Amino acid sequence: MENSKGMVGGKIRTFRMLRGFSQEHMAAKLGIDQTKYSRIESSKQKTS
């Protein structure tokens, strides 16, 4: 079973893709860089 962090990252990615948004778009809306956003989606970055 995938841990909850991985499930959250997957849900974030699904949300973004269903709406046709790029990682760059989402990162800009959140005020973070694209690399950090990518790490959040792949569950390599903790969220606060």
Buried (B, 14 or more C-beta within 10 A) or exposed (E): EEEEBEEBBBEBBEEBEEEEBEBEBBBBEEEBEBEBBBBBBBBEBEEE
